[in-house]
Amino acid sequence: MRRPHMLGALGVLAALAVLATTGCAAWRIGQSVVLARQSEPFEASPAPATASLLVVGDSTAVGTGASSPATSIAGLIARDHPQLTIVNRARDGARFADIAAQLEGQQRFDAILVLGGGNDVIRFTGDAQLEQNIARAAELARVRARLVVFMPSGNVGSAPFFFAPWSWLMTRRSETLHRFVRQAATDNGAVYVNLFKDKADDPFAQRPDELNARDGLHPSDAGYRLWYDELNTQAGLSARLAALRR
């Protein structure tokens, strides 16, 4: 049996650990707020334009965490496709219900890129509602563009922002998000890009200081470049956009 003073010491240590974790989380939340305020969705209106791309989604589509709009996903696309019109309706904090609203309207585009899902994971959107919202977004996107690409957030549980046991829950919810997006993409003829990896294999967990922004939740410039590489590797985005110009 442990002695009373030992139990007291363990209790103090546990309390200190909770306080340290809470303080770290509060600091990271503050950093996320600052990054969101500094972020601005990248758009481009070249003349003449050869094709058009609509970007919808959450803060990852805005580019929150990047050092500038030019180093966001949309900015990297524009760098490689300078004659591409880019309309960006993404907003920080958006869930898939909001993404579906971003896709409303009559204007058609040559391509649509959907980046999101992390807020549904973190803010505990119910599974049935999430599946319905994703399906709705996929149905709307299908009639707005010839090419639709879905790239949901990766394993949110790998983000330094979260500690166990919350990180485990975030991983399970991320798996559910990806299952729903994969099915909706298949049902609607869209392209699905898989960023989900187990934490042991996730570069965002293995190289946290390099790939994560200072809030430990959003990608850094290097993180967005890695995502952009996945867009081109898995979806062949650059080749597909180039083909739209012909």
C-alpha positions in Angstrom: 0.0 0.0 0.0 1.3 3.5 -0.9 1.9 5.8 2.0 -0.4 8.8 2.4 2.5 11.3 1.7 3.2 9.4 -1.5 -0.4 9.7 -2.6 -0.4 13.4 -1.8 2.8 13.9 -3.9 1.2 12.0 -6.8 -1.9 14.1 -6.5 0.2 17.3 -6.6 2.1 16.0 -9.7 -1.2 15.2 -11.4 -2.6 18.6 -10.6 0.5 20.3 -12.0 0.3 18.2 -15.2 -3.4 19.3 -15.7 -2.5 22.9 -15.1 0.4 22.8 -17.5 -1.7 21.1 -20.1 -4.5 23.7 -19.6 -2.1 26.6 -19.8 -0.5 25.2 -23.0 -3.9 24.7 -24.5 -5.0 28.2 -23.6 -1.8 29.6 -25.2 -2.4 27.6 -28.4 -6.0 28.7 -28.6 -4.8 32.3 -28.3 -2.3 31.7 -31.1 -5.0 30.1 -33.3 -7.2 33.2 -32.8 -4.2 35.5 -33.8 -3.4 33.4 -36.9 -7.1 33.4 -38.0 -7.2 37.2 -37.7 -4.1 37.5 -39.8 -5.2 35.1 -42.5 -6.7 36.1 -45.8 -8.0 33.7 -48.5 -5.9 33.8 -51.7 -7.7 34.8 -54.9 -6.5 35.5 -58.4 -8.1 37.3 -61.4 -5.6 37.1 -64.2 -6.3 38.6 -67.6 -6.7 36.7 -69.8 -7.8 33.6 -67.7 -7.7 30.2 -69.2 -9.7 28.3 -66.6 -11.4 28.9 -63.2 -11.1 27.2 -59.8 -13.4 27.6 -56.8 -11.9 27.0 -53.4 -14.3 26.3 -50.5 -13.7 25.1 -47.0 -12.4 26.1 -43.6 -9.2 27.7 -42.3 -7.0 25.3 -44.1 -8.6 26.5 -47.4 -8.1 30.1 -46.2 -4.4 29.3 -45.5 -4.4 30.0 -41.7 -1.0 29.2 -40.4 0.8 30.1 -43.6 3.2 33.1 -43.5 1.3 34.7 -46.4 -1.7 34.0 -48.7 0.9 33.1 -51.4 2.1 30.1 -49.4 -1.4 28.7 -48.8 -2.7 25.9 -51.0 -4.6 28.4 -53.2 -1.4 30.5 -53.5 0.7 27.5 -54.4 -1.8 26.6 -57.1 -1.7 30.1 -58.5 2.1 30.0 -58.6 2.1 27.0 -60.9 -1.0 28.2 -62.9 -0.7 32.0 -63.3 -3.5 32.2 -65.8 -6.0 30.4 -63.5 -8.9 32.4 -62.0 -9.2 31.5 -58.3 -12.3 32.3 -56.3 -11.9 31.6 -52.6 -15.0 31.4 -50.4 -13.4 29.6 -47.5 -13.9 30.9 -44.0 -12.1 30.2 -40.7 -14.3 28.0 -38.5 -16.4 26.6 -41.3 -17.9 23.2 -40.9 -19.2 21.1 -43.8 -22.7 22.6 -43.4 -21.0 26.0 -44.1 -19.0 24.5 -46.9 -22.3 23.4 -48.6 -23.5 27.0 -48.3 -20.3 28.2 -49.9 -21.2 26.0 -52.9 -24.7 27.5 -53.4 -25.4 29.6 -56.5 -25.5 29.2 -60.3 -22.0 30.2 -61.4 -20.0 27.3 -62.9 -16.3 26.7 -62.6 -13.9 24.4 -64.3 -12.7 22.9 -61.0 -13.6 23.0 -57.3 -11.3 22.2 -54.4 -12.9 21.4 -51.1 -10.6 21.6 -48.0 -12.2 21.1 -44.6 -13.7 18.8 -41.9 -11.4 19.6 -39.1 -13.9 21.8 -37.3 -16.5 19.1 -37.5 -14.0 16.8 -35.8 -13.1 19.2 -33.1 -16.6 20.6 -32.5 -18.2 17.2 -32.4 -20.7 17.4 -35.3 -22.8 14.2 -34.9 -22.0 11.4 -37.3 -25.4 11.4 -39.1 -25.4 15.1 -39.5 -21.8 15.2 -40.7 -22.4 12.4 -43.3 -25.5 14.3 -44.6 -23.6 17.6 -44.8 -20.7 16.1 -46.7 -23.0 14.4 -49.1 -24.8 17.7 -49.7 -21.6 19.5 -50.4 -20.5 16.7 -52.9 -23.9 16.9 -54.7 -23.7 20.7 -55.0 -20.1 20.6 -56.2 -20.9 18.0 -58.8 -23.2 20.4 -60.7 -20.9 23.4 -60.4 -17.7 22.0 -62.0 -16.3 19.2 -64.2 -13.5 18.5 -61.8 -14.2 18.3 -58.0 -11.4 17.4 -55.5 -12.0 16.8 -51.8 -9.0 17.0 -49.4 -10.3 16.7 -45.8 -8.0 17.5 -42.9 -5.6 14.8 -41.9 -5.4 13.1 -38.6 -6.4 15.8 -36.2 -5.2 13.6 -33.3 -1.7 14.0 -34.5 -1.7 17.8 -34.0 0.5 19.0 -31.1 -2.6 21.0 -29.9 -4.1 17.8 -28.5 -2.9 15.6 -25.7 -4.1 12.1 -24.8 -6.8 11.0 -24.2 -8.3 13.8 -26.4 -5.9 13.1 -29.2 -7.1 9.5 -29.4 -10.7 10.7 -29.7 -9.7 13.2 -32.4 -8.0 10.4 -34.3 -11.2 8.2 -34.2 -13.3 11.2 -35.3 -10.9 11.9 -38.1 -11.2 8.4 -39.4 -15.0 8.8 -39.5 -14.6 12.1 -41.4 -12.5 10.5 -44.0 -14.8 7.5 -44.4 -17.7 9.8 -45.1 -15.8 12.0 -47.5 -14.4 9.0 -49.4 -17.9 7.6 -49.9 -19.4 11.0 -50.9 -16.6 11.5 -53.5 -17.2 8.0 -54.9 -20.9 8.6 -55.1 -20.5 11.9 -57.0 -17.6 11.3 -59.3 -15.2 13.5 -57.3 -11.5 12.9 -56.5 -10.6 12.1 -52.8 -7.2 12.9 -51.4 -6.3 11.0 -48.3 -4.2 12.9 -45.8 -5.0 10.6 -42.9 -2.2 8.6 -41.4 -1.7 6.8 -38.1 0.2 9.0 -35.7 3.3 6.8 -35.8 3.4 7.4 -39.6 2.1 10.9 -39.7 4.8 13.5 -40.7 2.9 16.2 -38.8 3.5 14.1 -35.6 7.0 13.2 -36.5 8.1 16.7 -37.6 5.9 18.9 -35.5 8.1 22.0 -35.4 8.5 22.0 -39.1 5.1 21.2 -40.4 2.8 22.8 -37.8 2.1 26.5 -37.3 2.8 28.0 -33.9 -0.7 27.1 -32.6 0.1 23.4 -33.1 -3.2 23.0 -35.0 -2.8 24.5 -38.5 -0.1 23.7 -41.1 2.9 25.9 -41.5 4.3 26.9 -44.9 6.1 23.5 -45.0 2.9 21.8 -44.0 0.9 23.3 -46.8 3.6 22.5 -49.3 3.4 18.8 -48.1 -0.4 18.9 -48.6 0.1 20.5 -52.1 2.4 17.7 -53.0 -0.3 15.2 -51.9 -2.8 17.0 -54.1 -0.5 16.5 -57.1 0.6 13.0 -56.2 -2.9 11.6 -55.4 -5.2 13.7 -57.5 -2.8 14.8 -60.3 -4.2 18.3 -59.7 -1.6 20.3 -61.7 -1.9 18.0 -64.7 -5.7 18.2 -64.5 -5.7 22.0 -64.3 -3.3 22.2 -67.2 -5.6 19.9 -69.3 -8.5 22.3 -68.6 -6.6 25.0 -70.6 -6.5 23.0 -73.8 
